[in-house]
Amino acid sequence: MKGFDAKGLTGDGTDQGAVNILAVKPGSMQRYFDGMMSNAASLQGATMNAFRESFLGTMPSIVRNLSVLAHIHGETLAAEQLIFKQARKKVVEAIEGAMKAFAEIPGGGSGFDMLINILVWGCMALSLPFGGAGASTASIIGGVGNLALTAVKDVKAEMKHYEADSYEGIMNELEKSFKDINSNLKKGEQRIEDNLAANLKAVLGDRNNNDFKTTSFHLLPAPIRDTAGQTKMDRNAVDQLTIGDGSTGGYMSDIAADLESAAKTLRGISMQDLIRRDEEVGIRYGIGPSSTFADLREVIYELLIDLKWRVDEGNVNLRAAMHDFEEQDAQSQQLMDRITNNIEQGSGMDPWDRKHPQKLETLRPNTGQEAVG
């Protein structure tokens, strides 16, 4: 995700015991959050508390969590590619061994040996540490700004001997070696499938987290309803937070743009299109883990689009609050009520319903900036 530049390392050396992924390094997103925090002191009063808790307290952790999740999702694709790269090498090795055995048949040759070692490397955390006392994603990812993810060496290497004393026998043994390679490949693909399914379950479970302290992947509605009472606001700070002054600021607008860009990039990634094979190769009749990969991709996509919608709506909500603070008239309060109602209805994008893909047409319209003037 742009801003949190999650850089991973996926190795294919058979002598490498583990790979640590250091995900989430500050980038443009962190600069936007820092800019928001630097202007936060100008928003004071009880009516501002919900906005501060949502957009200044919770949103940075949600963006970081989505970044790490997207990175893990991408690493499963890298691991799947690596499985097939190694499987192809083993097929070539088996053919070369069989050809050598053919040449040795007249002299009484007995076959060929092959190390079956299709290994899965990558950012393959078996489950993500979401939720739970003392183990929330926000607390792990927050602060130091990185989460170490353990790489998995999934399939045990084993030496196979293929023995025959005739040309036909060598052909039969070659076919057997192909089946052994495929069996080994299936074990690796199943671990990737299990990883994707476990993480999908964990993300969908966030639906039940309905307070600022427990939510990990979705932003809760927290509209500014009015500016009555001991409210303090500053026009310049609000401009910096929302649309900027033409040269500086505009942090919420920039965050929304980056979220939209990340969502569009994610939507173009397909495991099935990238790795095509005969239906007898790998798991699930040639489909492999691609359908679960697509399910998790769509959930992440919809979470990003929903978050982008909420940031845009929070943007106009804050500007409308500034207008209401300055004017204190019935018309400005009516606008606040309309925005509050829109926020409470939500984006129309439901990441939890598993009805994929959801088109952007399902999004409810944001309140336009022109409403504030």
Beta strands, then each sheet from edge to edge (+ up, - down):
strand 1: 20-23
strand 2: 111-116
strand 3: 147-150
strand 4: 158-163
sheet 1: 1+ 3-
sheet 2: 2+ 4-
end
